[in-house]
Amino acid sequence: MQQLLVISAVGGDPTTMVQDLTRTILDCGGNIKEGRMTALGSEFGMLLLVAGNWHTISRLERDLERFANNNGLTMKFRRTEPRHFGKERLPYAVDVVGLDQPGIVHSLCGFFASRQVEIGELTARSYVASQTDTPMFSVQMYVNIPASLHISALREEFMDFCDQLNVDAIMEPVKHS
């Protein structure tokens, strides 16, 4: 029976860390089902979902502890269950761009949480606009909207909310191929 393990790791040189960590997972018989990897400041972070049988997951827990200690990584892992998606939620993509200011992510999360909209994924980054050297911020989200909500009313509320934050936004359904 397939089991799942969530792994988070921070630290190290991304060039070797990715290669070595994925080799450890492969050597234990694990299969990476999902993953995110990114540089965060001077650190490198990974978040992975790995599948395997009971023996694979037990071996991974043991070998990952040793791997983290030998490579100076901060690593955590936890067993999890498959996620079940109901048809009662509609997947939407949200893109927000504006001047960099404290609290944008918190405000956006609050807007959706207050309406029981589930955040499935969030990516945020700050950058400097090339033409003006203005500090900017962008957020990309995938949200799952309860089918009971009136989508056009939610979109209108969201656009008004973004106007108050002085950010540009797009909210559109995720198109499946």
Secondary structure, DSSP 8 states (H G I E B T S, - for coil): --EEEEEEEE-S-HHHHHHHHHHHHHHTT-EEEEEEEEEETTEEEEEEEEEE-HHHHHHHHHHHHHHHHHHT-EEEEEEE------TTEEEEEEEEEEE--TTHHHHHHHHHHTTT-EEEEEEEEEEE-TTT--EEEEEEEEEEEETTS-HHHHHHHHHHHHHHHTEEEEEEE----
